[in-house]
Amino acid sequence: MTEILDGKAVAKTINEQTKARVAKQKKPVTLAVIYDPSNDGSQLYVGMKSRQAAKLGIATQDIPISTDATTESVIQLVEELNDDDSITGILVQSPLTKGIKERQIFSAVAPHKDADGLGATVQGMLFGDSLENYTVAATPQGVMTLLAQYNIPLKGKNAVVVGRSQLFGRPMFALLTNADATVTLAHRYTEPTTLKALLKNADIVVVGVGIPNFIQGEDLKKGATVIDVGMNVVDGKATGDVNFPSAQGIADYITPVPGGVGPMTIATLLENTVTLAEQNQ
């Protein structure tokens, strides 16, 4: 029987802990969010994060960029926020407007304010499995928290990450590697027969490519743990990258869409923000 990994319930617990930690801070905890207001998805996500932050006592400063913004102008904005002592953490909400070089923006964020762990410095620390304090991208870190909550073993397991983005796939690969799993990084362009062979041997599958029903139950190994990071809309309904009905009965554990990874991402971002506040006191 397939067990559903309830990200919503786990996120609730994390949020309660974060709220208690925020209350202990001597100065306000503030998250600055840079985003493109013309992107409907970004508008939605920024609103969700701001509302949840307010419930936890975290202030937000949502900063829309103009349609004529350049990479240089956004970097200047980031540098001003880096120097602003009232700002605890900075989030750059992807995607930004066309033509802006996002990786340069991510890396302009000071490591001690990098709430979403996307800068080159903190990602280098992640890939180096550094013993120092550093933040990790909220989605993959949320996945790791969810796996730990359900006591799903990773050491020595075969894991396949499908998706290679800087926001998800690459840090997910590093986190699983640091947890002693044997990890393969695949993506939407991986040759289909190769991908199917990898999936059939995978104890852990984490997928985020933004293609509805990209993976079918028949592709999976019996007893696998399946983490669906995808969020698509099909016929007005939220749909993941995994065909959920076909995976039930094959996977031992699976995340639903919605209610799986999504709530964990927001909870982890806000958890990261208060962690930065504690470290920077």
C-alpha positions in Angstrom: 0.0 0.0 0.0 1.3 3.4 -0.9 1.8 5.9 1.9 1.2 9.6 1.1 3.9 12.0 2.3 1.9 14.8 3.8 4.0 17.9 3.2 1.2 20.2 4.4 1.3 18.6 7.9 5.1 18.6 8.1 5.2 22.2 7.0 2.7 23.1 9.7 5.1 21.7 12.4 8.0 23.6 10.8 6.1 26.8 10.8 5.2 26.5 14.4 8.8 26.0 15.3 9.8 29.0 13.1 7.2 31.2 14.8 8.6 30.4 18.2 12.2 31.1 17.0 11.2 34.5 15.5 9.6 35.5 18.7 13.0 35.1 20.5 14.8 37.5 18.1 15.9 40.9 19.5 15.2 42.7 16.3 12.6 42.3 13.5 13.2 39.5 11.0 12.6 40.8 7.5 12.7 39.0 4.1 13.2 41.1 1.0 11.7 39.6 -2.2 12.7 40.8 -5.6 10.2 39.7 -8.3 8.8 40.3 -11.8 5.2 41.6 -11.2 4.2 40.8 -14.8 4.6 37.1 -14.2 1.4 35.7 -12.8 3.1 32.7 -11.2 5.5 35.0 -9.4 2.7 37.2 -8.2 1.0 34.2 -6.8 4.0 32.7 -5.0 5.2 36.0 -3.6 1.7 36.6 -2.2 1.6 33.2 -0.6 5.0 33.7 1.0 4.2 37.1 2.3 0.9 35.9 3.9 2.6 32.9 5.5 5.5 35.1 6.7 3.1 37.5 8.4 1.6 34.6 10.3 5.0 33.7 11.7 6.0 37.2 12.6 8.4 37.7 9.7 8.1 41.0 7.9 8.4 41.0 4.1 9.5 43.7 1.7 8.2 42.8 -1.7 10.2 44.7 -4.4 8.8 44.5 -8.0 11.3 45.2 -10.8 10.3 47.3 -13.8 9.9 46.0 -17.3 13.0 47.9 -18.4 15.2 46.5 -15.6 18.7 45.3 -16.5 21.0 42.8 -14.9 23.1 45.7 -13.7 20.2 47.6 -12.2 19.0 44.5 -10.3 22.5 43.8 -9.0 22.6 47.4 -7.7 19.3 46.8 -5.9 20.7 43.5 -4.4 23.8 45.3 -3.2 21.7 48.0 -1.5 19.8 45.3 0.3 23.0 43.6 1.3 24.1 46.8 3.0 20.7 47.4 4.7 21.0 46.2 8.3 17.2 46.0 8.6 17.0 43.2 6.0 17.6 39.7 7.3 17.3 37.7 4.1 17.0 38.2 0.4 15.0 36.1 -2.1 15.2 36.5 -5.8 12.0 35.1 -7.2 12.6 33.3 -10.5 11.9 34.0 -13.3 12.8 37.6 -13.7 12.1 39.6 -16.8 13.6 38.4 -20.1 17.2 39.3 -20.7 18.2 39.4 -17.1 21.0 37.0 -16.2 19.6 35.4 -13.1 22.7 33.5 -12.1 24.5 36.8 -11.7 21.7 38.1 -9.6 21.6 35.0 -7.4 25.4 35.3 -6.8 25.2 39.0 -6.0 23.2 38.2 -2.8 25.6 38.2 0.2 26.0 34.7 1.6 24.8 35.8 5.0 21.6 37.0 3.5 21.0 34.3 0.9 17.6 33.0 2.1 17.1 30.6 -0.8 20.7 29.4 -1.1 21.1 30.0 -4.8 24.3 32.0 -4.8 27.5 30.5 -6.2 29.2 30.8 -2.8 26.6 28.9 -0.8 26.0 26.4 -3.5 29.8 25.8 -3.6 29.7 25.1 0.1 26.8 22.6 -0.5 28.7 20.7 -3.2 31.8 20.7 -1.1 29.7 19.4 1.9 31.2 22.2 4.0 31.1 22.1 7.8 30.4 25.8 7.9 26.9 27.3 8.2 25.2 27.9 4.8 21.6 28.0 3.4 20.3 25.5 0.9 17.7 26.1 -1.8 14.3 25.8 -0.1 12.7 23.2 -2.4 15.4 20.5 -2.2 16.0 21.2 1.5 12.3 20.8 2.0 12.4 17.5 0.3 15.2 16.3 2.6 13.2 17.4 5.6 10.2 15.5 4.4 12.2 12.3 3.8 13.7 12.6 7.3 10.3 13.1 8.9 9.1 9.8 7.4 12.4 8.0 8.3 13.1 7.1 4.7 16.7 5.7 4.5 19.0 7.3 2.0 22.5 5.8 2.8 23.5 3.4 0.0 20.2 3.8 -1.9 20.0 4.4 -5.6 18.5 7.8 -6.3 17.5 9.5 -9.5 16.9 13.2 -9.7 15.1 14.3 -12.9 15.6 18.0 -13.5 18.9 19.9 -13.5 17.9 23.5 -12.6 19.9 25.6 -10.2 16.8 26.0 -8.0 16.1 22.3 -7.7 17.9 19.6 -9.5 21.6 20.5 -8.9 21.2 21.2 -5.2 19.0 18.1 -4.8 21.7 16.0 -6.4 24.3 17.4 -3.9 22.1 16.9 -0.8 21.4 13.3 -1.7 25.0 12.7 -2.4 26.0 14.3 0.9 23.5 11.9 2.6 25.5 8.9 1.1 23.0 8.0 -1.6 24.2 6.9 -5.0 22.8 9.6 -7.2 22.2 10.0 -11.0 21.1 13.4 -12.4 18.8 13.1 -15.4 16.6 15.7 -17.1 13.9 16.1 -19.8 16.5 15.5 -22.6 17.8 12.3 -21.1 17.2 9.6 -23.8 13.9 7.9 -22.9 15.1 4.3 -22.8 18.0 5.4 -20.6 15.7 7.3 -18.2 13.4 4.3 -17.9 16.3 2.0 -17.1 17.5 4.4 -14.4 14.0 4.7 -12.9 13.5 1.0 -12.8 16.6 0.7 -10.6 15.9 3.8 -8.4 14.9 3.5 -4.7 14.4 7.2 -4.6 12.9 9.3 -7.4 12.8 13.1 -7.2 11.3 14.8 -10.3 10.8 18.4 -11.3 10.8 19.1 -15.0 7.4 20.9 -15.4 5.9 18.4 -17.7 2.5 16.9 -16.6 2.6 13.1 -16.1 6.2 12.9 -17.4 6.7 9.7 -15.3 4.2 6.8 -15.3 3.8 4.2 -12.6 5.1 1.5 -15.0 8.4 3.4 -15.1 9.0 3.0 -11.4 10.7 0.3 -9.3 8.3 -1.5 -7.0 8.6 0.0 -3.5 10.3 3.2 -4.6 9.9 6.6 -2.8 8.6 9.2 -5.3 8.9 12.9 -4.7 7.0 15.0 -7.2 8.3 18.6 -7.4 6.2 19.4 -10.5 3.3 21.9 -10.4 1.3 22.1 -13.6 -2.2 23.0 -14.4 -4.2 20.5 -16.5 -7.9 21.1 -17.2 -7.9 23.6 -14.3 -6.4 21.2 -11.8 -3.0 21.1 -10.2 -1.0 18.1 -11.7 2.4 16.9 -10.9 5.2 15.5 -13.1 4.3 12.0 -12.0 1.0 10.3 -13.0 -0.2 9.9 -9.4 -3.0 7.3 -9.9 -0.7 4.9 -11.9 2.1 5.3 -9.3 -0.1 4.3 -6.4 0.3 0.6 -5.5 3.8 0.6 -7.0 5.5 3.3 -4.9 5.8 2.7 -1.2 5.8 6.5 -0.6 4.7 9.4 -2.8 4.0 13.1 -2.5 0.7 14.5 -3.7 0.3 17.5 -5.9 -0.8 19.8 -4.3 0.0 19.3 -0.7 3.4 17.7 -1.0 6.5 19.6 -1.8 4.9 23.0 -2.2 4.1 23.7 1.4 7.5 22.4 2.4 9.2 25.0 0.1 7.6 28.0 1.7 8.1 26.6 5.2 11.8 26.0 4.5 12.3 29.4 3.0 11.0 31.1 6.1 12.9 28.7 8.3 16.1 29.7 6.4 15.2 33.3 7.0 15.1 33.0 10.8 18.2 30.8 10.7 20.0 33.7 9.0 18.7 36.1 11.8 20.1 33.8 14.5 23.5 33.4 12.8 23.9 37.1 12.1 23.0 38.3 15.6 
